[in-house]
Amino acid sequence: LQVSKDLGLKDGHFSANSELGQCTSCLGKGVKIVEMHFLEDIEFTCEECKGKKLKPFVANISDGIVTVFDAFHLPVKTVFQSVKVTPKGKRILDYMHLLKIDYLNLDRSLDSLSGGEKQRIYLLTLLEQQLENSLLIFENISAGLSARELSPLLELLHQLTANNNTIFLI
């Protein structure tokens, strides 16, 4: 956003994994953990960032519609309705919509994704690489998907086979 450019902020300022953006009190975790030697550890929401993981100044930067913190926690399809994206970004968003994973948010951890979500994200990366003449192996890619969700997935698999890829579904 222009306001971020005017402030001289870099990509790292918007990441809880970077020293530039992470809350200095909780180190980007959003919580503080008190280790109890003989009991379960106690977890408290960080008082400085209020669980947002980012420095409060950065987390509250807004484009007038959503803040940086909100952008990380709203579904991708909602956030990018109001943000100008590059053609590559638009293509990725279109693929996410086709794969029915545009409900995910940017702050979602990998260990919280279902197996089907992980495979569809993997498929998304393959589509973006525009693979040709490759062997692709998918296991249980359609588990839990309705007929409505399977149709676009099959369309994308056909697109991959049109590029001389071999697809092996287990």
Backbone as a printed PyTorch tensor [residue, N CA C, xyz], in Angstrom:
tensor([[[  0.8320,  -1.1850,   0.0000],
         [  0.0000,   0.0000,   0.0000],
         [  0.8780,   1.2500,   0.0000]],

        [[  0.3280,   2.3180,  -0.5010],
         [  1.0810,   3.5730,  -0.5900],
         [  1.5120,   4.0680,   0.7890]],

        [[  0.6510,   3.9060,   1.7910],
         [  1.0030,   4.3660,   3.1400],
         [  2.2360,   3.6190,   3.6510]],

        [[  2.3630,   2.3420,   3.3200],
         [  3.5300,   1.5550,   3.7380],
         [  4.7830,   2.0350,   3.0370]],

        [[  4.6460,   2.3650,   1.7410],
         [  5.7900,   2.8850,   0.9910],
         [  6.2240,   4.2230,   1.5330]],

        [[  5.2570,   5.0770,   1.8820],
         [  5.5700,   6.3960,   2.4270],
         [  6.3120,   6.2950,   3.7560]],

        [[  6.0020,   5.2670,   4.5310],
         [  6.6610,   5.0540,   5.8180],
         [  7.9960,   4.3330,   5.6820]],

        [[  8.3280,   3.9020,   4.4620],
         [  9.5940,   3.2090,   4.2200],
         [  9.6270,   1.7910,   4.7500]],

        [[  8.4680,   1.1640,   4.8610],
         [  8.4070,  -0.1940,   5.3830],
         [  8.7690,  -1.2050,   4.3030]],

        [[  9.4090,  -2.2840,   4.7340],
         [  9.8140,  -3.3620,   3.8310],
         [  8.9380,  -4.5820,   4.0890]],

        [[  9.0830,  -5.6050,   3.2430],
         [  8.2950,  -6.8330,   3.3880],
         [  8.4110,  -7.4170,   4.7970]],

        [[  9.6020,  -7.3950,   5.3560],
         [  9.8360,  -7.9830,   6.6720],
         [  9.0370,  -7.3350,   7.7850]],

        [[  8.6250,  -6.0900,   7.5930],
         [  7.8270,  -5.4150,   8.6130],
         [  6.4520,  -6.0620,   8.7830]],

        [[  6.0070,  -6.8130,   7.7880],
         [  4.6780,  -7.4040,   7.8240],
         [  4.7100,  -8.8930,   8.1410]],

        [[  5.8270,  -9.3650,   8.6610],
         [  5.9740, -10.7800,   8.9870],
         [  6.3100, -10.9540,  10.4640]],

        [[  5.5690, -11.8380,  11.1130],
         [  5.8620, -12.1550,  12.5100],
         [  7.1200, -13.0040,  12.6280]],

        [[  7.6580, -13.4620,  11.4970],
         [  8.8820, -14.2580,  11.5030],
         [ 10.1290, -13.4000,  11.3330]],

        [[  9.9620, -12.1230,  11.0420],
         [ 11.0790, -11.2230,  10.8020],
         [ 11.2740, -10.3030,  12.0000]],

        [[ 12.5260, -10.0170,  12.3090],
         [ 12.8100,  -9.0980,  13.4060],
         [ 12.2500,  -7.7070,  13.1340]],

        [[ 12.0800,  -7.3610,  11.8670],
         [ 11.5350,  -6.0550,  11.5220],
         [ 10.0770,  -5.9120,  11.9560]],

        [[  9.2980,  -6.9820,  11.8660],
         [  7.8730,  -6.8700,  12.1250],
         [  7.3680,  -7.5300,  13.3810]],

        [[  8.0920,  -8.5220,  13.8760],
         [  7.5750,  -9.2710,  15.0150],
         [  7.5430,  -8.4340,  16.2860]],

        [[  6.5550,  -8.7050,  17.0970],
         [  6.4460,  -8.0600,  18.3980],
         [  7.7060,  -8.3960,  19.1920]],

        [[  8.3350,  -7.3990,  19.7690],
         [  9.5910,  -7.6240,  20.4910],
         [  9.3700,  -8.3130,  21.8370]],

        [[  8.1620,  -8.2220,  22.3590],
         [  7.8850,  -8.8120,  23.6560],
         [  7.6790, -10.3270,  23.5760]],

        [[  6.8960, -10.7840,  22.5730],
         [  6.5880, -12.2220,  22.4560],
         [  7.3330, -12.8790,  21.2970]],

        [[  8.1600, -12.1170,  20.5960],
         [  8.9370, -12.6000,  19.4550],
         [  8.0520, -13.1910,  18.3480]],

        [[  6.9090, -12.5460,  18.1280],
         [  6.0340, -12.9300,  17.0290],
         [  5.1680, -14.1380,  17.2950]],

        [[  5.0500, -14.5660,  18.5330],
         [  4.2160, -15.7290,  18.8480],
         [  2.7880, -15.3330,  19.2100]],

        [[  2.5990, -14.1070,  19.6550],
         [  1.2690, -13.6500,  20.0650],
         [  0.9130, -14.0470,  21.4780]],

        [[  1.7190, -14.9280,  22.0590],
         [  1.4860, -15.3910,  23.4290],
         [  2.8090, -15.4340,  24.1800]],

        [[  2.6870, -15.3830,  25.4830],
         [  3.8490, -15.6060,  26.3480],
         [  3.5770, -16.8830,  27.1220]],

        [[  4.5970, -17.7080,  27.2420],
         [  4.4480, -19.0000,  27.9110],
         [  5.2610, -18.9910,  29.1940]],

        [[  4.5830, -19.3250,  30.2830],
         [  5.2560, -19.4520,  31.5710],
         [  5.4430, -20.9470,  31.8070]],

        [[  6.6910, -21.3560,  31.8320],
         [  6.9840, -22.7790,  32.0090],
         [  6.8350, -23.1550,  33.4750]],

        [[  6.0230, -24.1560,  33.6980],
         [  5.8040, -24.6860,  35.0390],
         [  6.5130, -26.0380,  35.0770]],

        [[  7.4530, -26.1710,  35.9560],
         [  8.2940, -27.3610,  35.9490],
         [  7.5370, -28.6560,  36.2210]],

        [[  6.5710, -28.6410,  37.1170],
         [  5.8750, -29.8730,  37.4540],
         [  4.4040, -29.8530,  37.0460]],

        [[  3.9770, -28.7900,  36.3960],
         [  2.5990, -28.6570,  35.9240],
         [  2.6180, -28.2980,  34.4520]],

        [[  1.4340, -28.2090,  33.8380],
         [  1.3570, -27.7680,  32.4520],
         [  1.7780, -26.3080,  32.3540]],

        [[  2.4230, -25.9610,  31.2380],
         [  2.8130, -24.5770,  31.0130],
         [  1.5680, -23.7080,  30.8970]],

        [[  1.7070, -22.4470,  31.2840],
         [  0.5970, -21.4930,  31.2070],
         [  0.8790, -20.5340,  30.0610]],

        [[ -0.1540, -20.2950,  29.2680],
         [ -0.0200, -19.4510,  28.0910],
         [ -0.8860, -18.1980,  28.2640]],

        [[ -0.2550, -17.0150,  28.1020],
         [ -0.9630, -15.7410,  28.2090],
         [ -0.8700, -14.9940,  26.8880]],

        [[ -1.9280, -14.2840,  26.5430],
         [ -1.8860, -13.4200,  25.3680],
         [ -0.9050, -12.2910,  25.6490]],

        [[ -0.0590, -12.0050,  24.6880],
         [  0.9380, -10.9480,  24.8420],
         [  0.2390,  -9.6130,  25.0760]],

        [[  0.6560,  -8.9030,  26.1100],
         [  0.0320,  -7.6170,  26.4440],
         [  0.4310,  -6.5110,  25.4710]],

        [[  1.6390,  -6.5990,  24.9190],
         [  2.1130,  -5.5350,  24.0330],
         [  1.4030,  -5.5590,  22.6830]],

        [[  1.3200,  -6.7360,  22.0490],
         [  0.7100,  -6.8270,  20.7170],
         [ -0.7310,  -7.3120,  20.7700]],

        [[ -1.2210,  -7.6990,  21.9410],
         [ -2.5820,  -8.2050,  22.1240],
         [ -2.8630,  -9.4370,  21.2570]],

        [[ -1.8380, -10.2760,  21.0790],
         [ -1.9830, -11.5190,  20.3300],
         [ -1.8700, -11.3740,  18.8270]],

        [[ -1.5410, -10.1730,  18.3460],
         [ -1.4820,  -9.9380,  16.9010],
         [ -0.1600, -10.3700,  16.2770]],

        [[  0.8340, -10.6770,  17.0730],
         [  2.1450, -11.1810,  16.6580],
         [  3.0480, -10.1180,  16.0310]],

        [[  2.4850,  -9.0390,  15.5510],
         [  3.2510,  -7.9660,  14.9180],
         [  3.3870,  -6.7840,  15.8550]],

        [[  4.3630,  -5.9300,  15.5650],
         [  4.4650,  -4.6860,  16.3140],
         [  3.1470,  -3.9330,  16.1610]],

        [[  2.5990,  -3.3940,  17.2410],
         [  1.2820,  -2.7510,  17.1680],
         [  1.1690,  -1.6950,  16.0760]],

        [[  2.2210,  -0.9190,  15.8570],
         [  2.1860,   0.1040,  14.8210],
         [  1.9290,  -0.5090,  13.4520]],

        [[  2.6220,  -1.5950,  13.1510],
         [  2.4910,  -2.2560,  11.8470],
         [  1.1420,  -2.9650,  11.7430]],

        [[  0.7180,  -3.6460,  12.7890],
         [ -0.5370,  -4.4140,  12.7530],
         [ -1.7450,  -3.5210,  12.5020]],

        [[ -1.6480,  -2.2570,  12.8890],
         [ -2.7960,  -1.3560,  12.7680],
         [ -2.7560,  -0.4620,  11.5380]],

        [[ -1.7730,  -0.6140,  10.6600],
         [ -1.7560,   0.1440,   9.4100],
         [ -2.9710,  -0.2800,   8.5950]],

        [[ -3.6600,   0.6900,   8.0300],
         [ -4.8980,   0.3960,   7.3200],
         [ -4.9490,   1.1000,   5.9740]],

        [[ -5.6760,   0.4900,   5.0620],
         [ -5.9330,   1.1220,   3.7680],
         [ -7.2730,   1.8540,   3.7900]],

        [[ -7.8600,   1.9560,   4.9550],
         [ -9.1660,   2.5690,   5.1020],
         [-10.2820,   1.5390,   5.1490]],

        [[ -9.9660,   0.3020,   4.7900],
         [-10.9670,  -0.7690,   4.8000],
         [-10.5790,  -1.8350,   5.8220]],

        [[ -9.3470,  -2.3540,   5.6920],
         [ -8.8770,  -3.3810,   6.6220],
         [ -7.4840,  -3.0090,   7.1210]],

        [[ -7.1720,  -3.4890,   8.3170],
         [ -5.8310,  -3.3030,   8.8580],
         [ -4.9480,  -4.4650,   8.4050]],

        [[ -3.6510,  -4.3380,   8.6310],
         [ -2.7290,  -5.4280,   8.2880],
         [ -3.1190,  -6.6860,   9.0550]],

        [[ -3.4290,  -6.5510,  10.3230],
         [ -3.8360,  -7.7090,  11.1320],
         [ -5.0850,  -8.3580,  10.5520]],

        [[ -6.0820,  -7.5440,  10.1930],
         [ -7.3090,  -8.0840,   9.5940],
         [ -7.0060,  -8.8130,   8.2890]],

        [[ -6.0960,  -8.2570,   7.4910],
         [ -5.7600,  -8.8670,   6.2000],
         [ -5.1890, -10.2690,   6.3800]],

        [[ -4.4720, -10.4980,   7.4610],
         [ -3.9210, -11.8310,   7.7190],
         [ -4.9860, -12.8100,   8.1970]],

        [[ -6.0690, -12.3070,   8.7850],
         [ -7.0450, -13.1960,   9.4080],
         [ -8.3660, -13.3290,   8.6570]],

        [[ -8.5940, -12.5050,   7.6670],
         [ -9.7940, -12.6380,   6.8440],
         [ -9.5320, -13.6360,   5.7180]],

        [[-10.5750, -14.2470,   5.1640],
         [-10.3630, -15.1500,   4.0230],
         [ -9.7150, -14.4170,   2.8510]],

        [[ -8.8770, -15.1300,   2.1100],
         [ -8.1590, -14.5490,   0.9720],
         [ -9.1250, -13.8740,   0.0000]],

        [[-10.2680, -14.5150,  -0.2710],
         [-11.2150, -13.9440,  -1.2300],
         [-11.7590, -12.6070,  -0.7510]],

        [[-11.8580, -12.4040,   0.5500],
         [-12.3550, -11.1380,   1.0980],
         [-11.2830, -10.0600,   1.0480]],

        [[-10.0780, -10.4000,   1.4480],
         [ -8.9910,  -9.4240,   1.5200],
         [ -8.6580,  -8.8480,   0.1500]],

        [[ -8.5660,  -9.7120,  -0.8500],
         [ -8.0980,  -9.2530,  -2.1540],
         [ -9.1900,  -8.6570,  -3.0340]],

        [[-10.3990,  -8.4980,  -2.4950],
         [-11.4280,  -7.7680,  -3.2150],
         [-11.1160,  -6.2780,  -3.2300]],

        [[-10.4570,  -5.8120,  -2.1740],
         [-10.1960,  -4.3780,  -2.0560],
         [ -8.7380,  -4.0010,  -2.3290]],

        [[ -7.8980,  -4.9930,  -2.6220],
         [ -6.4720,  -4.7260,  -2.8400],
         [ -6.1380,  -4.9400,  -4.3110]],

        [[ -5.3880,  -4.0110,  -4.8670],
         [ -4.9440,  -4.1510,  -6.2510],
         [ -3.8700,  -5.2360,  -6.3060]],

        [[ -4.0480,  -6.2040,  -7.2140],
         [ -3.0910,  -7.3000,  -7.3270],
         [ -2.4690,  -7.3150,  -8.7230]],

        [[ -1.3060,  -7.9100,  -8.7940],
         [ -0.6030,  -8.0560, -10.0710],
         [ -1.2980,  -9.1320, -10.9020]],

        [[ -0.9910,  -9.2200, -12.1920],
         [ -1.5770, -10.3000, -12.9970],
         [ -1.2590, -11.6900, -12.4440]],

        [[ -0.0420, -11.8970, -11.9520],
         [  0.3140, -13.1870, -11.3580],
         [ -0.5370, -13.4430, -10.1180]],

        [[ -0.7070, -12.4290,  -9.2910],
         [ -1.5410, -12.5600,  -8.0980],
         [ -2.9860, -12.8750,  -8.4530]],

        [[ -3.4880, -12.2410,  -9.4810],
         [ -4.8540, -12.4900,  -9.9550],
         [ -4.9940, -13.9430, -10.4150]],

        [[ -3.9900, -14.4360, -11.1250],
         [ -4.0130, -15.8180, -11.6110],
         [ -4.0250, -16.7960, -10.4310]],

        [[ -3.2150, -16.5290,  -9.4170],
         [ -3.1800, -17.3900,  -8.2310],
         [ -4.5230, -17.3640,  -7.5110]],

        [[ -5.1140, -16.1790,  -7.3870],
         [ -6.4270, -16.0680,  -6.7380],
         [ -7.4970, -16.8200,  -7.5280]],

        [[ -7.4230, -16.7600,  -8.8520],
         [ -8.3740, -17.4940,  -9.6830],
         [ -8.2160, -19.0040,  -9.4860]],

        [[ -6.9670, -19.4790,  -9.4220],
         [ -6.7280, -20.9040,  -9.1650],
         [ -7.2360, -21.2980,  -7.7720]],

        [[ -7.0060, -20.4340,  -6.7890],
         [ -7.4910, -20.7240,  -5.4390],
         [ -9.0090, -20.8360,  -5.4320]],

        [[ -9.6620, -19.9760,  -6.1850],
         [-11.1210, -20.0350,  -6.2790],
         [-11.5610, -21.3380,  -6.9460]],

        [[-10.8960, -21.7150,  -8.0340],
         [-11.2310, -22.9600,  -8.7170],
         [-11.0220, -24.1830,  -7.8260]],

        [[ -9.9650, -24.1410,  -7.0290],
         [ -9.6520, -25.2660,  -6.1400],
         [-10.4570, -25.2230,  -4.8440]],

        [[-11.2750, -24.1960,  -4.6850],
         [-12.1210, -24.0260,  -3.4930],
         [-11.3010, -23.9110,  -2.2130]],

        [[-10.1880, -23.1740,  -2.2910],
         [ -9.3960, -22.9230,  -1.0820],
         [ -9.2360, -21.4240,  -0.8260]],

        [[-10.0850, -20.6110,  -1.4550],
         [ -9.9860, -19.1680,  -1.2530],
         [-10.6100, -18.7210,   0.0650]],

        [[-11.1000, -19.6760,   0.8600],
         [-11.6100, -19.3680,   2.1910],
         [-10.4810, -19.3440,   3.2350]],

        [[ -9.3010, -19.8350,   2.8620],
         [ -8.1700, -19.8580,   3.7890],
         [ -7.6900, -18.4430,   4.0790]],

        [[ -7.0640, -18.2570,   5.2370],
         [ -6.4800, -16.9490,   5.5290],
         [ -4.9650, -17.0530,   5.4970]],

        [[ -4.3150, -15.9160,   5.4310],
         [ -2.8590, -15.8810,   5.2690],
         [ -2.0980, -16.2740,   6.5280]],

        [[ -2.7570, -16.2610,   7.6760],
         [ -2.0850, -16.5810,   8.9330],
         [ -2.2970, -18.0380,   9.3380]],

        [[ -2.9050, -18.8180,   8.4860],
         [ -3.2030, -20.2200,   8.8060],
         [ -1.9110, -21.0240,   8.8100]],

        [[ -1.6770, -21.7600,   9.8780],
         [ -0.4550, -22.5590,   9.9710],
         [ -0.6120, -23.8570,   9.1800]],

        [[  0.4910, -24.3630,   8.6780],
         [  0.4520, -25.5800,   7.8640],
         [ -0.0740, -26.7780,   8.6350]],

        [[  0.2360, -26.8590,   9.9180],
         [ -0.2160, -28.0210,  10.6800],
         [ -1.7160, -27.9990,  10.9650]],

        [[ -2.3870, -26.8890,  10.6700],
         [ -3.8330, -26.8240,  10.8740],
         [ -4.6160, -27.1410,   9.5940]],

        [[ -3.9110, -27.3470,   8.4790],
         [ -4.5750, -27.6550,   7.2140],
         [ -4.9230, -29.1360,   7.1410]],

        [[ -6.0370, -29.4360,   6.5240],
         [ -6.3980, -30.8400,   6.3150],
         [ -5.5310, -31.4080,   5.1980]],

        [[ -5.5430, -32.7110,   5.0480],
         [ -4.7640, -33.3440,   3.9830],
         [ -5.2070, -32.8770,   2.6130]],

        [[ -6.5210, -32.7410,   2.4070],
         [ -7.0420, -32.2750,   1.1240],
         [ -6.6290, -30.8470,   0.8240]],

        [[ -6.6290, -29.9990,   1.8530],
         [ -6.1990, -28.6080,   1.6640],
         [ -4.7220, -28.5460,   1.2890]],

        [[ -3.9130, -29.3620,   1.9490],
         [ -2.4790, -29.3910,   1.6260],
         [ -2.2560, -29.8410,   0.1880]],

        [[ -2.9990, -30.8600,  -0.2400],
         [ -2.8230, -31.3470,  -1.6060],
         [ -3.2770, -30.3190,  -2.6310]],

        [[ -4.3640, -29.5930,  -2.3150],
         [ -4.8200, -28.5740,  -3.2640],
         [ -3.8580, -27.3960,  -3.3190]],

        [[ -3.2100, -27.0820,  -2.2040],
         [ -2.1830, -26.0380,  -2.2280],
         [ -0.9870, -26.5140,  -3.0410]],

        [[ -0.6390, -27.7910,  -2.8950],
         [  0.4390, -28.3630,  -3.7000],
         [  0.0810, -28.2940,  -5.1810]],

        [[ -1.1630, -28.6310,  -5.5090],
         [ -1.6250, -28.5480,  -6.8950],
         [ -1.5430, -27.1100,  -7.3970]],

        [[ -1.8710, -26.1650,  -6.5450],
         [ -1.7740, -24.7420,  -6.8980],
         [ -0.3400, -24.3740,  -7.2670]],

        [[  0.6310, -24.8680,  -6.5040],
         [  2.0310, -24.5620,  -6.8260],
         [  2.4410, -25.1940,  -8.1440]],

        [[  1.9080, -26.3790,  -8.4380],
         [  2.2150, -27.0310,  -9.7150],
         [  1.6380, -26.2440, -10.8860]],

        [[  0.4300, -25.7570, -10.7170],
         [ -0.2020, -24.9750, -11.7800],
         [  0.5760, -23.6950, -12.0390]],

        [[  1.0770, -23.1000, -10.9870],
         [  1.8160, -21.8450, -11.1320],
         [  3.1710, -22.0730, -11.8010]],

        [[  3.7520, -23.2610, -11.6190],
         [  5.0390, -23.5620, -12.2510],
         [  4.8860, -23.8990, -13.7300]],

        [[  3.6670, -24.1590, -14.1580],
         [  3.3740, -24.5380, -15.5390],
         [  4.2370, -25.7310, -15.9710]],

        [[  4.1010, -26.8160, -15.2200],
         [  4.8710, -28.0330, -15.4710],
         [  4.5050, -28.6780, -16.8000]],

        [[  5.5050, -29.2770, -17.4150],
         [  5.3080, -30.0490, -18.6350],
         [  6.1490, -31.3140, -18.5430]],

        [[  5.6300, -32.4020, -19.1120],
         [  6.3460, -33.6810, -19.1830],
         [  6.8100, -34.1680, -17.8170]],

        [[  5.9380, -34.1190, -16.8280],
         [  6.2870, -34.5470, -15.4720],
         [  5.3400, -35.6320, -14.9950]],

        [[  5.7760, -36.3640, -13.9830],
         [  4.9380, -37.3590, -13.3270],
         [  4.4630, -36.7600, -12.0130]],

        [[  3.1520, -36.6820, -11.8320],
         [  2.5640, -36.1160, -10.6210],
         [  1.7860, -37.2000,  -9.8980]],

        [[  2.0530, -37.3830,  -8.6150],
         [  1.3890, -38.4120,  -7.8330],
         [  0.5750, -37.7360,  -6.7330]],

        [[ -0.7200, -38.0400,  -6.6880],
         [ -1.6140, -37.5000,  -5.6720],
         [ -2.2670, -38.6470,  -4.9240]],

        [[ -2.3520, -38.4810,  -3.6210],
         [ -2.9950, -39.5010,  -2.7960],
         [ -4.2620, -38.9110,  -2.1920]],

        [[ -5.3780, -39.5670,  -2.4400],
         [ -6.6460, -39.2120,  -1.8050],
         [ -7.0020, -37.7360,  -1.9970]],

        [[ -6.7960, -37.2240,  -3.1910],
         [ -6.9920, -35.8000,  -3.4610],
         [ -8.4570, -35.3760,  -3.3740]],

        [[ -9.3700, -36.3070,  -3.5690],
         [-10.7870, -35.9460,  -3.5910],
         [-11.5060, -36.2420,  -2.2780]],

        [[-10.7970, -36.6900,  -1.2570],
         [-11.4330, -37.0390,   0.0150],
         [-12.1270, -35.8250,   0.6110]],

        [[-13.3870, -35.9990,   0.9470],
         [-14.1330, -34.9480,   1.6120],
         [-14.6690, -33.8690,   0.6870]],

        [[-14.4550, -33.9980,  -0.6140],
         [-14.9290, -32.9770,  -1.5470],
         [-16.3000, -33.3710,  -2.0960]],

        [[-17.1460, -32.3840,  -2.2470],
         [-18.4650, -32.6290,  -2.8330],
         [-18.3350, -32.6590,  -4.3550]],

        [[-19.4080, -33.0620,  -5.0280],
         [-19.3990, -33.0970,  -6.5000],
         [-19.1400, -31.6980,  -7.0620]],

        [[-19.6430, -30.6810,  -6.3950],
         [-19.4340, -29.2900,  -6.8290],
         [-17.9550, -28.9150,  -6.7430]],

        [[-17.2760, -29.4170,  -5.7420],
         [-15.8570, -29.1150,  -5.5720],
         [-14.9730, -29.9660,  -6.4820]],

        [[-15.4450, -31.1410,  -6.8560],
         [-14.6550, -32.0280,  -7.7070],
         [-14.5520, -31.5260,  -9.1420]],

        [[-15.5860, -30.8880,  -9.6360],
         [-15.6130, -30.4420, -11.0230],
         [-14.4410, -29.5370, -11.3860]],

        [[-14.1770, -28.4510, -10.6210],
         [-13.0220, -27.6140, -10.9720],
         [-11.6930, -28.3320, -10.7780]],

        [[-11.6450, -29.2350,  -9.8100],
         [-10.4190, -29.9950,  -9.5820],
         [-10.1210, -30.8740, -10.7920]],

        [[-11.1280, -31.5180, -11.3240],
         [-10.9460, -32.3420, -12.5240],
         [-10.5330, -31.4850, -13.7170]],

        [[-11.0940, -30.2970, -13.8090],
         [-10.7260, -29.3740, -14.8950],
         [ -9.2340, -29.0400, -14.8280]],

        [[ -8.7380, -28.8140, -13.6220],
         [ -7.3220, -28.4910, -13.4640],
         [ -6.4320, -29.7010, -13.7430]],

        [[ -6.8800, -30.8860, -13.3630],
         [ -6.1090, -32.0910, -13.6630],
         [ -6.0400, -32.3120, -15.1750]],

        [[ -7.1310, -32.0450, -15.8640],
         [ -7.1350, -32.1490, -17.3330],
         [ -6.1780, -31.1290, -17.9400]],

        [[ -6.1100, -29.9500, -17.3320],
         [ -5.1800, -28.9190, -17.8150],
         [ -3.7330, -29.4030, -17.6710]],

        [[ -3.4430, -30.0780, -16.5720],
         [ -2.0950, -30.6140, -16.3670],
         [ -1.7780, -31.7200, -17.3770]],

        [[ -2.7500, -32.5800, -17.6580],
         [ -2.4920, -33.6480, -18.6260],
         [ -2.3740, -33.0980, -20.0490]],

        [[ -3.0090, -31.9830, -20.3170],
         [ -2.8900, -31.3520, -21.6410],
         [ -1.4610, -30.8650, -21.8910]],

        [[ -0.7050, -30.6370, -20.8130],
         [  0.6980, -30.2190, -20.9290],
         [  1.6430, -31.4180, -20.8830]],

        [[  1.1490, -32.5910, -21.2940],
         [  1.9410, -33.8220, -21.3500],
         [  2.4500, -34.2870, -19.9800]],

        [[  1.7110, -34.0000, -18.9380],
         [  2.0490, -34.5150, -17.6140],
         [  1.3000, -35.8250, -17.4010]],

        [[  1.9190, -36.7310, -16.6730],
         [  1.2650, -37.9750, -16.2960],
         [  0.8230, -37.8430, -14.8520]],

        [[ -0.4540, -38.1100, -14.5960],
         [ -1.0050, -37.9700, -13.2540],
         [ -1.3710, -39.3480, -12.7350]],

        [[ -0.8930, -39.6560, -11.5510],
         [ -1.1540, -40.9260, -10.8950],
         [ -1.9480, -40.6180,  -9.6350]],

        [[ -3.2350, -41.0190,  -9.6140],
         [ -4.0950, -40.7700,  -8.4600],
         [ -4.2370, -42.0420,  -7.6380]],

        [[ -3.9950, -41.9330,  -6.3580],
         [ -4.1560, -43.0610,  -5.4540],
         [ -5.4080, -42.8410,  -4.6440]]])
